[in-house]
């Protein structure tokens, strides 16, 4: 089975971008690709343990999505890990700025990571940013 | 005739139906057949692609009253 390495940087906090990042991570991971997700900035608060804050729509499509039975982005990210062995690592800088540590985040996330390691892991990967 | 596990993902949007199918396949035995019900047109293309990629058997799809019935057999 042909497999690609796919790295996804997620810094946005809007529904459309979080949803697309989650769709990409989950579908890529369950299709046998090696998926690494790097979460930072405006994406980070959504992954604090127990957080269920809806992400705001960025444009009309986000409003449309909010009214339909779209798989929640958090569920898709979790499925990427559970069903597709994706790695989702929170950015250590973002955690420092928020004043929290990795233990405050959802359990399916990996250890906090810095850019040096993420960039090294991504050197031979497709890289996507949201 | 092998009894098929029916997975009802009607009303769910992409990639929900694919993820539900995968969850069931993980729990199934080799040789088990599943029939995914989906109202999402994207699934009709996505599911056979995924099945082919990971090495299971795509048994075909039919549409009935706006619902796709997509059949898959677990091979490994």
N, CA and C atoms of all chains as a GROMACS GRO file, in nm:
protein
  618
    1UNK      N    1   0.084  -0.120   0.000
    1UNK     CA    2   0.000   0.000   0.000
    1UNK      C    3   0.088   0.125   0.000
    2UNK      N    4   0.066   0.211  -0.099
    2UNK     CA    5   0.145   0.334  -0.112
    2UNK      C    6   0.111   0.430   0.002
    3UNK      N    7   0.213   0.486   0.066
    3UNK     CA    8   0.187   0.569   0.182
    3UNK      C    9   0.266   0.699   0.171
    4UNK      N   10   0.203   0.812   0.210
    4UNK     CA   11   0.273   0.940   0.209
    4UNK      C   12   0.288   0.988   0.351
    5UNK      N   13   0.384   1.081   0.370
    5UNK     CA   14   0.397   1.145   0.500
    5UNK      C   15   0.329   1.281   0.486
    6UNK      N   16   0.237   1.310   0.576
    6UNK     CA   17   0.156   1.432   0.566
    6UNK      C   18   0.162   1.508   0.696
    7UNK      N   19   0.210   1.632   0.690
    7UNK     CA   20   0.219   1.716   0.809
    7UNK      C   21   0.120   1.831   0.796
    8UNK      N   22   0.046   1.857   0.902
    8UNK     CA   23  -0.061   1.958   0.898
    8UNK      C   24  -0.043   2.054   1.014
    9UNK      N   25  -0.028   2.183   0.982
    9UNK     CA   26  -0.014   2.287   1.084
    9UNK      C   27  -0.150   2.356   1.100
   10UNK      N   28  -0.202   2.359   1.220
   10UNK     CA   29  -0.335   2.419   1.241
   10UNK      C   30  -0.323   2.532   1.342
   11UNK      N   31  -0.341   2.654   1.296
   11UNK     CA   32  -0.333   2.769   1.387
   11UNK      C   33  -0.464   2.848   1.392
   12UNK      N   34  -0.558   2.814   1.302
   12UNK     CA   35  -0.683   2.892   1.295
   12UNK      C   36  -0.785   2.847   1.396
   13UNK      N   37  -0.876   2.938   1.428
   13UNK     CA   38  -0.982   2.907   1.523
   13UNK      C   39  -1.120   2.916   1.462
   14UNK      N   40  -1.127   2.915   1.330
   14UNK     CA   41  -1.259   2.923   1.267
   14UNK      C   42  -1.305   2.787   1.219
   15UNK      N   43  -1.437   2.772   1.208
   15UNK     CA   44  -1.495   2.641   1.180
   15UNK      C   45  -1.446   2.582   1.049
   16UNK      N   46  -1.446   2.663   0.944
   16UNK     CA   47  -1.410   2.608   0.812
   16UNK      C   48  -1.268   2.550   0.812
   17UNK      N   49  -1.177   2.624   0.874
   17UNK     CA   50  -1.036   2.580   0.871
   17UNK      C   51  -1.014   2.461   0.962
   18UNK      N   52  -1.073   2.464   1.080
   18UNK     CA   53  -1.061   2.350   1.172
   18UNK      C   54  -1.124   2.226   1.110
   19UNK      N   55  -1.238   2.246   1.044
   19UNK     CA   56  -1.308   2.132   0.984
   19UNK      C   57  -1.227   2.071   0.871
   20UNK      N   58  -1.173   2.155   0.786
   20UNK     CA   59  -1.094   2.102   0.673
   20UNK      C   60  -0.968   2.034   0.724
   21UNK      N   61  -0.903   2.093   0.824
   21UNK     CA   62  -0.782   2.031   0.880
   21UNK      C   63  -0.816   1.893   0.938
   22UNK      N   64  -0.929   1.885   1.007
   22UNK     CA   65  -0.971   1.759   1.069
   22UNK      C   66  -1.009   1.656   0.963
   23UNK      N   67  -1.077   1.701   0.858
   23UNK     CA   68  -1.115   1.609   0.750
   23UNK      C   69  -0.990   1.553   0.684
   24UNK      N   70  -0.895   1.641   0.657
   24UNK     CA   71  -0.773   1.599   0.591
   24UNK      C   72  -0.694   1.502   0.680
   25UNK      N   73  -0.678   1.536   0.808
   25UNK     CA   74  -0.603   1.451   0.900
   25UNK      C   75  -0.667   1.314   0.910
   26UNK      N   76  -0.798   1.310   0.925
   26UNK     CA   77  -0.865   1.182   0.948
   26UNK      C   78  -0.865   1.096   0.822
   27UNK      N   79  -0.900   1.153   0.709
   27UNK     CA   80  -0.904   1.073   0.586
   27UNK      C   81  -0.762   1.027   0.548
   28UNK      N   82  -0.665   1.115   0.559
   28UNK     CA   83  -0.528   1.076   0.528
   28UNK      C   84  -0.479   0.965   0.620
   29UNK      N   85  -0.508   0.978   0.748
   29UNK     CA   86  -0.459   0.880   0.845
   29UNK      C   87  -0.524   0.743   0.824
   30UNK      N   88  -0.654   0.740   0.799
   30UNK     CA   89  -0.719   0.608   0.783
   30UNK      C   90  -0.689   0.546   0.647
   31UNK      N   91  -0.628   0.623   0.559
   31UNK     CA   92  -0.590   0.569   0.427
   31UNK      C   93  -0.446   0.521   0.426
   32UNK      N   94  -0.387   0.507   0.541
   32UNK     CA   95  -0.255   0.447   0.551
   32UNK      C   96  -0.138   0.544   0.544
   33UNK      N   97  -0.165   0.673   0.547
   33UNK     CA   98  -0.057   0.771   0.545
   33UNK      C   99  -0.009   0.801   0.686
   34UNK      N  100   0.116   0.849   0.694
   34UNK     CA  101   0.172   0.886   0.824
   34UNK      C  102   0.138   1.033   0.847
   35UNK      N  103   0.051   1.061   0.942
   35UNK     CA  104   0.000   1.197   0.961
   35UNK      C  105   0.051   1.258   1.091
   36UNK      N  106   0.108   1.378   1.079
   36UNK     CA  107   0.151   1.454   1.197
   36UNK      C  108   0.076   1.586   1.195
   37UNK      N  109   0.008   1.619   1.303
   37UNK     CA  110  -0.063   1.747   1.314
   37UNK      C  111   0.004   1.830   1.422
   38UNK      N  112   0.026   1.958   1.391
   38UNK     CA  113   0.087   2.051   1.486
   38UNK      C  114  -0.018   2.156   1.517
   39UNK      N  115  -0.065   2.160   1.644
   39UNK     CA  116  -0.172   2.252   1.683
   39UNK      C  117  -0.114   2.372   1.753
   40UNK      N  118  -0.158   2.491   1.715
   40UNK     CA  119  -0.106   2.610   1.784
   40UNK      C  120  -0.206   2.724   1.779
   41UNK      N  121  -0.175   2.832   1.847
   41UNK     CA  122  -0.245   2.960   1.843
   41UNK      C  123  -0.397   2.948   1.860
   42UNK      N  124  -0.473   2.998   1.764
   42UNK     CA  125  -0.619   3.001   1.783
   42UNK      C  126  -0.686   2.864   1.780
   43UNK      N  127  -0.615   2.763   1.736
   43UNK     CA  128  -0.673   2.628   1.736
   43UNK      C  129  -0.665   2.566   1.876
   44UNK      N  130  -0.563   2.606   1.952
   44UNK     CA  131  -0.532   2.538   2.078
   44UNK      C  132  -0.646   2.533   2.180
   45UNK      N  133  -0.717   2.645   2.205
   45UNK     CA  134  -0.818   2.642   2.311
   45UNK      C  135  -0.926   2.535   2.291
   46UNK      N  136  -0.951   2.496   2.166
   46UNK     CA  137  -1.056   2.396   2.140
   46UNK      C  138  -1.018   2.258   2.191
   47UNK      N  139  -0.890   2.239   2.221
   47UNK     CA  140  -0.842   2.107   2.261
   47UNK      C  141  -0.810   2.098   2.409
   48UNK      N  142  -0.847   2.200   2.483
   48UNK     CA  143  -0.838   2.193   2.629
   48UNK      C  144  -0.941   2.087   2.671
   49UNK      N  145  -0.904   2.001   2.764
   49UNK     CA  146  -0.988   1.888   2.806
   49UNK      C  147  -1.130   1.934   2.839
   50UNK      N  148  -1.227   1.872   2.775
   50UNK     CA  149  -1.366   1.903   2.805
   50UNK      C  150  -1.422   2.023   2.731
   51UNK      N  151  -1.338   2.094   2.659
   51UNK     CA  152  -1.390   2.212   2.588
   51UNK      C  153  -1.483   2.169   2.475
   52UNK      N  154  -1.600   2.235   2.467
   52UNK     CA  155  -1.694   2.203   2.359
   52UNK      C  156  -1.742   2.333   2.292
   53UNK      N  157  -1.662   2.439   2.308
   53UNK     CA  158  -1.698   2.567   2.247
   53UNK      C  159  -1.710   2.550   2.096
   54UNK      N  160  -1.821   2.591   2.037
   54UNK     CA  161  -1.830   2.581   1.891
   54UNK      C  162  -1.734   2.681   1.826
   55UNK      N  163  -1.676   2.642   1.715
   55UNK     CA  164  -1.587   2.733   1.643
   55UNK      C  165  -1.672   2.827   1.558
   56UNK      N  166  -1.636   2.956   1.554
   56UNK     CA  167  -1.719   3.050   1.478
   56UNK      C  168  -1.700   3.029   1.328
   57UNK      N  169  -1.806   3.057   1.254
   57UNK     CA  170  -1.797   3.049   1.108
   57UNK      C  171  -1.717   3.167   1.058
   58UNK      N  172  -1.635   3.140   0.956
   58UNK     CA  173  -1.555   3.247   0.896
   58UNK      C  174  -1.634   3.315   0.784
   59UNK      N  175  -1.721   3.239   0.718
   59UNK     CA  176  -1.797   3.290   0.604
   59UNK      C  177  -1.928   3.215   0.591
   60UNK      N  178  -1.999   3.234   0.480
   60UNK     CA  179  -2.131   3.172   0.463
   60UNK      C  180  -2.128   3.019   0.471
   61UNK      N  181  -2.020   2.957   0.424
   61UNK     CA  182  -2.017   2.811   0.428
   61UNK      C  183  -2.014   2.760   0.570
   62UNK      N  184  -1.944   2.831   0.656
   62UNK     CA  185  -1.940   2.792   0.797
   62UNK      C  186  -2.079   2.796   0.859
   63UNK      N  187  -2.155   2.896   0.821
   63UNK     CA  188  -2.292   2.909   0.872
   63UNK      C  189  -2.378   2.793   0.822
   64UNK      N  190  -2.359   2.757   0.695
   64UNK     CA  191  -2.431   2.642   0.638
   64UNK      C  192  -2.397   2.514   0.712
   65UNK      N  193  -2.268   2.495   0.736
   65UNK     CA  194  -2.220   2.373   0.804
   65UNK      C  195  -2.277   2.361   0.944
   66UNK      N  196  -2.282   2.474   1.012
   66UNK     CA  197  -2.326   2.473   1.152
   66UNK      C  198  -2.470   2.422   1.164
   67UNK      N  199  -2.546   2.434   1.055
   67UNK     CA  200  -2.685   2.389   1.059
   67UNK      C  201  -2.705   2.246   1.012
   68UNK      N  202  -2.597   2.176   0.980
   68UNK     CA  203  -2.610   2.038   0.927
   68UNK      C  204  -2.535   1.938   1.015
   69UNK      N  205  -2.562   1.811   0.989
   69UNK     CA  206  -2.502   1.706   1.072
   69UNK      C  207  -2.361   1.672   1.021
   70UNK      N  208  -2.272   1.770   1.040
   70UNK     CA  209  -2.132   1.750   0.997
   70UNK      C  210  -2.058   1.682   1.111
   71UNK      N  211  -1.973   1.583   1.082
   71UNK     CA  212  -1.897   1.524   1.191
   71UNK      C  213  -1.815   1.632   1.262
   72UNK      N  214  -1.824   1.644   1.394
   72UNK     CA  215  -1.750   1.749   1.466
   72UNK      C  216  -1.599   1.737   1.443
   73UNK      N  217  -1.530   1.851   1.430
   73UNK     CA  218  -1.387   1.845   1.400
   73UNK      C  219  -1.309   1.774   1.511
   74UNK      N  220  -1.353   1.792   1.635
   74UNK     CA  221  -1.282   1.725   1.745
   74UNK      C  222  -1.293   1.573   1.729
   75UNK      N  223  -1.410   1.526   1.690
   75UNK     CA  224  -1.431   1.381   1.669
   75UNK      C  225  -1.342   1.331   1.557
   76UNK      N  226  -1.332   1.408   1.450
   76UNK     CA  227  -1.248   1.366   1.336
   76UNK      C  228  -1.101   1.360   1.375
   77UNK      N  229  -1.054   1.458   1.453
   77UNK     CA  230  -0.914   1.455   1.497
   77UNK      C  231  -0.892   1.332   1.586
   78UNK      N  232  -0.987   1.306   1.674
   78UNK     CA  233  -0.973   1.190   1.761
   78UNK      C  234  -0.973   1.060   1.679
   79UNK      N  235  -1.059   1.055   1.578
   79UNK     CA  236  -1.062   0.936   1.491
   79UNK      C  237  -0.933   0.922   1.412
   80UNK      N  238  -0.872   1.033   1.375
   80UNK     CA  239  -0.744   1.027   1.304
   80UNK      C  240  -0.641   0.953   1.390
   81UNK      N  241  -0.647   0.980   1.521
   81UNK     CA  242  -0.554   0.916   1.614
   81UNK      C  243  -0.596   0.770   1.640
   82UNK      N  244  -0.722   0.749   1.677
   82UNK     CA  245  -0.767   0.616   1.718
   82UNK      C  246  -0.774   0.517   1.602
   83UNK      N  247  -0.822   0.562   1.487
   83UNK     CA  248  -0.839   0.472   1.373
   83UNK      C  249  -0.723   0.476   1.274
   84UNK      N  250  -0.647   0.585   1.276
   84UNK     CA  251  -0.544   0.601   1.174
   84UNK      C  252  -0.404   0.626   1.227
   85UNK      N  253  -0.390   0.619   1.361
   85UNK     CA  254  -0.258   0.635   1.425
   85UNK      C  255  -0.190   0.767   1.394
   86UNK      N  256  -0.267   0.871   1.371
   86UNK     CA  257  -0.208   1.003   1.351
   86UNK      C  258  -0.147   1.052   1.482
   87UNK      N  259  -0.051   1.141   1.470
   87UNK     CA  260   0.006   1.205   1.589
   87UNK      C  261  -0.039   1.351   1.588
   88UNK      N  262  -0.096   1.395   1.698
   88UNK     CA  263  -0.138   1.534   1.708
   88UNK      C  264  -0.063   1.595   1.826
   89UNK      N  265   0.025   1.686   1.797
   89UNK     CA  266   0.106   1.745   1.903
   89UNK      C  267   0.074   1.893   1.922
   90UNK      N  268   0.056   1.934   2.047
   90UNK     CA  269   0.034   2.076   2.073
   90UNK      C  270   0.168   2.151   2.072
   91UNK      N  271   0.164   2.272   2.028
   91UNK     CA  272   0.281   2.359   2.022
   91UNK      C  273   0.318   2.404   2.164
   92UNK      N  274   0.442   2.383   2.203
   92UNK     CA  275   0.481   2.420   2.340
   92UNK      C  276   0.477   2.571   2.362
   93UNK      N  277   0.505   2.648   2.260
   93UNK     CA  278   0.499   2.794   2.271
   93UNK      C  279   0.355   2.839   2.301
   94UNK      N  280   0.259   2.782   2.232
   94UNK     CA  281   0.119   2.820   2.252
   94UNK      C  282   0.074   2.784   2.394
   95UNK      N  283   0.119   2.670   2.443
   95UNK     CA  284   0.083   2.630   2.580
   95UNK      C  285   0.145   2.728   2.680
   96UNK      N  286   0.268   2.767   2.658
   96UNK     CA  287   0.334   2.864   2.747
   96UNK      C  288   0.258   2.996   2.747
   97UNK      N  289   0.219   3.043   2.631
   97UNK     CA  290   0.147   3.171   2.620
   97UNK      C  291   0.012   3.161   2.691
   98UNK      N  292  -0.053   3.043   2.681
   98UNK     CA  293  -0.182   3.024   2.748
   98UNK      C  294  -0.167   2.995   2.897
   99UNK      N  295  -0.043   2.964   2.938
   99UNK     CA  296  -0.020   2.935   3.080
   99UNK      C  297  -0.072   2.798   3.124
  100UNK      N  298  -0.075   2.702   3.031
  100UNK     CA  299  -0.120   2.567   3.067
  100UNK      C  300  -0.016   2.466   3.022
  101UNK      N  301  -0.028   2.341   3.071
  101UNK     CA  302   0.063   2.238   3.021
  101UNK      C  303  -0.017   2.128   2.950
  102UNK      N  304   0.057   2.033   2.892
  102UNK     CA  305  -0.004   1.929   2.810
  102UNK      C  306  -0.112   1.850   2.881
  103UNK      N  307  -0.100   1.840   3.014
  103UNK     CA  308  -0.198   1.760   3.091
  103UNK      C  309  -0.338   1.822   3.089
  104UNK      N  310  -0.345   1.950   3.053
  104UNK     CA  311  -0.475   2.017   3.050
  104UNK      C  312  -0.551   1.990   2.920
  105UNK      N  313  -0.486   1.918   2.830
  105UNK     CA  314  -0.545   1.897   2.697
  105UNK      C  315  -0.611   1.759   2.686
  106UNK      N  316  -0.687   1.741   2.579
  106UNK     CA  317  -0.753   1.612   2.554
  106UNK      C  318  -0.649   1.500   2.551
  107UNK      N  319  -0.686   1.383   2.605
  107UNK     CA  320  -0.588   1.274   2.617
  107UNK      C  321  -0.540   1.215   2.485
  108UNK      N  322  -0.609   1.239   2.376
  108UNK     CA  323  -0.561   1.180   2.250
  108UNK      C  324  -0.450   1.263   2.184
  109UNK      N  325  -0.420   1.379   2.244
  109UNK     CA  326  -0.309   1.459   2.195
  109UNK      C  327  -0.177   1.403   2.248
  110UNK      N  328  -0.070   1.421   2.170
  110UNK     CA  329   0.061   1.376   2.213
  110UNK      C  330   0.127   1.482   2.300
  111UNK      N  331   0.257   1.462   2.320
  111UNK     CA  332   0.334   1.553   2.405
  111UNK      C  333   0.352   1.690   2.338
  112UNK      N  334   0.366   1.796   2.418
  112UNK     CA  335   0.398   1.926   2.359
  112UNK      C  336   0.526   1.917   2.277
  113UNK      N  337   0.529   1.991   2.171
  113UNK     CA  338   0.641   1.982   2.077
  113UNK      C  339   0.682   2.122   2.035
  114UNK      N  340   0.811   2.137   2.003
  114UNK     CA  341   0.858   2.265   1.950
  114UNK      C  342   0.874   2.256   1.799
  115UNK      N  343   0.897   2.371   1.739
  115UNK     CA  344   0.908   2.376   1.593
  115UNK      C  345   1.028   2.299   1.539
  116UNK      N  346   1.138   2.296   1.613
  116UNK     CA  347   1.257   2.228   1.562
  116UNK      C  348   1.224   2.083   1.529
  117UNK      N  349   1.159   2.017   1.624
  117UNK     CA  350   1.125   1.876   1.601
  117UNK      C  351   1.019   1.863   1.493
  118UNK      N  352   0.919   1.949   1.497
  118UNK     CA  353   0.814   1.938   1.396
  118UNK      C  354   0.871   1.955   1.256
  119UNK      N  355   0.959   2.055   1.239
  119UNK     CA  356   1.017   2.080   1.107
  119UNK      C  357   1.106   1.965   1.063
  120UNK      N  358   1.176   1.905   1.158
  120UNK     CA  359   1.260   1.791   1.122
  120UNK      C  360   1.172   1.674   1.076
  121UNK      N  361   1.064   1.650   1.148
  121UNK     CA  362   0.972   1.541   1.110
  121UNK      C  363   0.905   1.569   0.975
  122UNK      N  364   0.888   1.699   0.941
  122UNK     CA  365   0.814   1.735   0.820
  122UNK      C  366   0.903   1.748   0.697
  123UNK      N  367   1.034   1.724   0.714
  123UNK     CA  368   1.126   1.757   0.604
  123UNK      C  369   1.099   1.680   0.475
  124UNK      N  370   1.040   1.562   0.483
  124UNK     CA  371   1.012   1.486   0.360
  124UNK      C  372   0.863   1.459   0.347
  125UNK      N  373   0.782   1.551   0.403
  125UNK     CA  374   0.637   1.531   0.403
  125UNK      C  375   0.567   1.634   0.315
  126UNK      N  376   0.445   1.603   0.278
  126UNK     CA  377   0.356   1.707   0.223
  126UNK      C  378   0.324   1.793   0.344
  127UNK      N  379   0.321   1.926   0.327
  127UNK     CA  380   0.288   2.012   0.440
  127UNK      C  381   0.166   2.097   0.407
  128UNK      N  382   0.068   2.094   0.496
  128UNK     CA  383  -0.056   2.169   0.478
  128UNK      C  384  -0.074   2.263   0.597
  129UNK      N  385  -0.124   2.383   0.570
  129UNK     CA  386  -0.144   2.477   0.681
  129UNK      C  387  -0.288   2.529   0.681
  130UNK      N  388  -0.341   2.541   0.804
  130UNK     CA  389  -0.478   2.593   0.819
  130UNK      C  390  -0.478   2.701   0.927
  131UNK      N  391  -2.615  -1.743   0.213
  131UNK     CA  392  -2.569  -1.607   0.187
  131UNK      C  393  -2.519  -1.545   0.317
  132UNK      N  394  -2.402  -1.480   0.311
  132UNK     CA  395  -2.345  -1.417   0.433
  132UNK      C  396  -2.436  -1.304   0.479
  133UNK      N  397  -2.461  -1.301   0.610
  133UNK     CA  398  -2.543  -1.192   0.662
  133UNK      C  399  -2.456  -1.068   0.672
  134UNK      N  400  -2.509  -0.956   0.621
  134UNK     CA  401  -2.428  -0.835   0.621
  134UNK      C  402  -2.460  -0.747   0.740
  135UNK      N  403  -2.356  -0.692   0.801
  135UNK     CA  404  -2.374  -0.591   0.906
  135UNK      C  405  -2.416  -0.461   0.838
  136UNK      N  406  -2.529  -0.406   0.879
  136UNK     CA  407  -2.573  -0.280   0.819
  136UNK      C  408  -2.524  -0.164   0.906
  137UNK      N  409  -2.460  -0.067   0.841
  137UNK     CA  410  -2.409   0.050   0.913
  137UNK      C  411  -2.488   0.170   0.863
  138UNK      N  412  -2.569   0.227   0.951
  138UNK     CA  413  -2.658   0.335   0.908
  138UNK      C  414  -2.593   0.471   0.930
  139UNK      N  415  -2.542   0.530   0.823
  139UNK     CA  416  -2.479   0.662   0.833
  139UNK      C  417  -2.561   0.765   0.756
  140UNK      N  418  -2.690   0.736   0.741
  140UNK     CA  419  -2.776   0.830   0.668
  140UNK      C  420  -2.783   0.962   0.742
  141UNK      N  421  -2.776   1.072   0.668
  141UNK     CA  422  -2.784   1.204   0.728
  141UNK      C  423  -2.649   1.261   0.766
  142UNK      N  424  -2.547   1.175   0.767
  142UNK     CA  425  -2.413   1.222   0.805
  142UNK      C  426  -2.338   1.268   0.680
  143UNK      N  427  -2.257   1.372   0.696
  143UNK     CA  428  -2.180   1.425   0.584
  143UNK      C  429  -2.038   1.373   0.587
  144UNK      N  430  -1.975   1.382   0.471
  144UNK     CA  431  -1.835   1.340   0.453
  144UNK      C  432  -1.745   1.407   0.558
  145UNK      N  433  -1.648   1.335   0.617
  145UNK     CA  434  -1.618   1.193   0.598
  145UNK      C  435  -1.684   1.102   0.702
  146UNK      N  436  -1.794   1.145   0.761
  146UNK     CA  437  -1.863   1.066   0.863
  146UNK      C  438  -1.892   0.923   0.822
  147UNK      N  439  -1.957   0.900   0.705
  147UNK     CA  440  -1.987   0.761   0.666
  147UNK      C  441  -1.862   0.674   0.653
  148UNK      N  442  -1.757   0.728   0.595
  148UNK     CA  443  -1.632   0.651   0.582
  148UNK      C  444  -1.577   0.616   0.719
  149UNK      N  445  -1.578   0.710   0.812
  149UNK     CA  446  -1.525   0.684   0.946
  149UNK      C  447  -1.608   0.579   1.019
  150UNK      N  448  -1.740   0.582   0.999
  150UNK     CA  449  -1.826   0.480   1.064
  150UNK      C  450  -1.794   0.343   1.008
  151UNK      N  451  -1.778   0.337   0.876
  151UNK     CA  452  -1.744   0.208   0.813
  151UNK      C  453  -1.612   0.155   0.870
  152UNK      N  454  -1.514   0.244   0.881
  152UNK     CA  455  -1.382   0.201   0.929
  152UNK      C  456  -1.390   0.151   1.073
  153UNK      N  457  -1.466   0.220   1.155
  153UNK     CA  458  -1.484   0.176   1.294
  153UNK      C  459  -1.540   0.035   1.299
  154UNK      N  460  -1.639   0.006   1.216
  154UNK     CA  461  -1.699  -0.127   1.212
  154UNK      C  462  -1.603  -0.231   1.157
  155UNK      N  463  -1.530  -0.194   1.052
  155UNK     CA  464  -1.435  -0.290   0.993
  155UNK      C  465  -1.330  -0.332   1.095
  156UNK      N  466  -1.287  -0.236   1.177
  156UNK     CA  467  -1.185  -0.269   1.279
  156UNK      C  468  -1.236  -0.377   1.374
  157UNK      N  469  -1.366  -0.373   1.403
  157UNK     CA  470  -1.422  -0.469   1.501
  157UNK      C  471  -1.464  -0.600   1.434
  158UNK      N  472  -1.474  -0.601   1.301
  158UNK     CA  473  -1.527  -0.718   1.230
  158UNK      C  474  -1.421  -0.827   1.217
  159UNK      N  475  -1.467  -0.947   1.178
  159UNK     CA  476  -1.376  -1.058   1.152
  159UNK      C  477  -1.343  -1.057   1.003
  160UNK      N  478  -1.229  -1.117   0.968
  160UNK     CA  479  -1.195  -1.133   0.826
  160UNK      C  480  -1.305  -1.217   0.760
  161UNK      N  481  -1.352  -1.170   0.644
  161UNK     CA  482  -1.459  -1.242   0.574
  161UNK      C  483  -1.595  -1.181   0.597
  162UNK      N  484  -1.609  -1.100   0.700
  162UNK     CA  485  -1.738  -1.035   0.728
  162UNK      C  486  -1.771  -0.936   0.618
  163UNK      N  487  -1.902  -0.924   0.589
  163UNK     CA  488  -1.947  -0.826   0.489
  163UNK      C  489  -2.027  -0.718   0.560
  164UNK      N  490  -2.013  -0.596   0.510
  164UNK     CA  491  -2.083  -0.482   0.569
  164UNK      C  492  -2.155  -0.406   0.460
  165UNK      N  493  -2.268  -0.345   0.496
  165UNK     CA  494  -2.339  -0.260   0.402
  165UNK      C  495  -2.359  -0.123   0.466
  166UNK      N  496  -2.294  -0.025   0.407
  166UNK     CA  497  -2.301   0.112   0.459
  166UNK      C  498  -2.417   0.185   0.392
  167UNK      N  499  -2.506   0.243   0.473
  167UNK     CA  500  -2.615   0.324   0.418
  167UNK      C  501  -2.574   0.470   0.430
  168UNK      N  502  -2.576   0.541   0.318
  168UNK     CA  503  -2.532   0.680   0.321
  168UNK      C  504  -2.615   0.766   0.228
  169UNK      N  505  -2.643   0.889   0.273
  169UNK     CA  506  -2.713   0.985   0.187
  169UNK      C  507  -2.612   1.087   0.133
  170UNK      N  508  -2.484   1.064   0.163
  170UNK     CA  509  -2.378   1.155   0.120
  170UNK      C  510  -2.319   1.105  -0.012
  171UNK      N  511  -2.338   1.181  -0.119
  171UNK     CA  512  -2.291   1.135  -0.251
  171UNK      C  513  -2.140   1.116  -0.259
  172UNK      N  514  -2.066   1.194  -0.182
  172UNK     CA  515  -1.920   1.183  -0.183
  172UNK      C  516  -1.873   1.045  -0.139
  173UNK      N  517  -1.950   0.981  -0.051
  173UNK     CA  518  -1.910   0.849   0.001
  173UNK      C  519  -1.903   0.744  -0.109
  174UNK      N  520  -1.986   0.760  -0.210
  174UNK     CA  521  -1.991   0.658  -0.316
  174UNK      C  522  -1.856   0.650  -0.388
  175UNK      N  523  -1.787   0.762  -0.396
  175UNK     CA  524  -1.654   0.762  -0.458
  175UNK      C  525  -1.546   0.733  -0.355
  176UNK      N  526  -1.562   0.792  -0.237
  176UNK     CA  527  -1.461   0.779  -0.132
  176UNK      C  528  -1.442   0.637  -0.081
  177UNK      N  529  -1.553   0.569  -0.056
  177UNK     CA  530  -1.544   0.436   0.005
  177UNK      C  531  -1.470   0.336  -0.085
  178UNK      N  532  -1.507   0.325  -0.213
  178UNK     CA  533  -1.431   0.230  -0.297
  178UNK      C  534  -1.282   0.265  -0.306
  179UNK      N  535  -1.251   0.395  -0.308
  179UNK     CA  536  -1.110   0.438  -0.310
  179UNK      C  537  -1.038   0.386  -0.186
  180UNK      N  538  -1.100   0.406  -0.071
  180UNK     CA  539  -1.038   0.365   0.054
  180UNK      C  540  -1.025   0.212   0.059
  181UNK      N  541  -1.130   0.144   0.019
  181UNK     CA  542  -1.131  -0.002   0.022
  181UNK      C  543  -1.016  -0.057  -0.063
  182UNK      N  544  -1.000   0.001  -0.182
  182UNK     CA  545  -0.895  -0.043  -0.274
  182UNK      C  546  -0.758  -0.015  -0.213
  183UNK      N  547  -0.744   0.101  -0.154
  183UNK     CA  548  -0.616   0.143  -0.100
  183UNK      C  549  -0.570   0.053   0.014
  184UNK      N  550  -0.662   0.018   0.103
  184UNK     CA  551  -0.618  -0.060   0.219
  184UNK      C  552  -0.631  -0.210   0.199
  185UNK      N  553  -0.693  -0.254   0.090
  185UNK     CA  554  -0.689  -0.398   0.057
  185UNK      C  555  -0.809  -0.480   0.098
  186UNK      N  556  -0.925  -0.420   0.114
  186UNK     CA  557  -1.048  -0.499   0.135
  186UNK      C  558  -1.119  -0.514   0.001
  187UNK      N  559  -1.235  -0.582   0.003
  187UNK     CA  560  -1.306  -0.605  -0.123
  187UNK      C  561  -1.430  -0.517  -0.135
  188UNK      N  562  -1.436  -0.443  -0.242
  188UNK     CA  563  -1.553  -0.359  -0.270
  188UNK      C  564  -1.656  -0.445  -0.343
  189UNK      N  565  -1.774  -0.460  -0.285
  189UNK     CA  566  -1.876  -0.548  -0.343
  189UNK      C  567  -1.979  -0.474  -0.427
  190UNK      N  568  -1.967  -0.342  -0.437
  190UNK     CA  569  -2.059  -0.267  -0.522
  190UNK      C  570  -2.150  -0.175  -0.444
  191UNK      N  571  -2.221  -0.091  -0.519
  191UNK     CA  572  -2.313   0.005  -0.456
  191UNK      C  573  -2.440   0.015  -0.539
  192UNK      N  574  -2.551   0.040  -0.471
  192UNK     CA  575  -2.676   0.067  -0.542
  192UNK      C  576  -2.748   0.179  -0.470
  193UNK      N  577  -2.831   0.252  -0.547
  193UNK     CA  578  -2.903   0.364  -0.488
  193UNK      C  579  -3.051   0.329  -0.482
  194UNK      N  580  -3.110   0.354  -0.366
  194UNK     CA  581  -3.253   0.325  -0.348
  194UNK      C  582  -3.317   0.441  -0.274
  195UNK      N  583  -3.406   0.510  -0.340
  195UNK     CA  584  -3.480   0.620  -0.277
  195UNK      C  585  -3.387   0.721  -0.209
  196UNK      N  586  -3.282   0.758  -0.281
  196UNK     CA  587  -3.192   0.862  -0.230
  196UNK      C  588  -3.089   0.812  -0.130
  197UNK      N  589  -3.088   0.682  -0.102
  197UNK     CA  590  -2.991   0.627  -0.007
  197UNK      C  591  -2.897   0.532  -0.081
  198UNK      N  592  -2.768   0.551  -0.061
  198UNK     CA  593  -2.670   0.460  -0.120
  198UNK      C  594  -2.647   0.342  -0.026
  199UNK      N  595  -2.644   0.223  -0.085
  199UNK     CA  596  -2.610   0.101  -0.012
  199UNK      C  597  -2.476   0.056  -0.068
  200UNK      N  598  -2.373   0.066   0.014
  200UNK     CA  599  -2.237   0.039  -0.034
  200UNK      C  600  -2.184  -0.083   0.041
  201UNK      N  601  -2.152  -0.189  -0.034
  201UNK     CA  602  -2.114  -0.315   0.031
  201UNK      C  603  -1.963  -0.340   0.025
  202UNK      N  604  -1.910  -0.387   0.137
  202UNK     CA  605  -1.765  -0.408   0.150
  202UNK      C  606  -1.742  -0.538   0.225
  203UNK      N  607  -1.636  -0.608   0.188
  203UNK     CA  608  -1.599  -0.731   0.261
  203UNK      C  609  -1.460  -0.713   0.322
  204UNK      N  610  -1.447  -0.747   0.448
  204UNK     CA  611  -1.316  -0.736   0.515
  204UNK      C  612  -1.228  -0.853   0.472
  205UNK      N  613  -1.112  -0.822   0.418
  205UNK     CA  614  -1.023  -0.927   0.368
  205UNK      C  615  -0.901  -0.952   0.457
  206UNK      N  616  -0.873  -0.860   0.547
  206UNK     CA  617  -0.754  -0.879   0.632
  206UNK      C  618  -0.767  -0.803   0.763
   0.00000   0.00000   0.00000
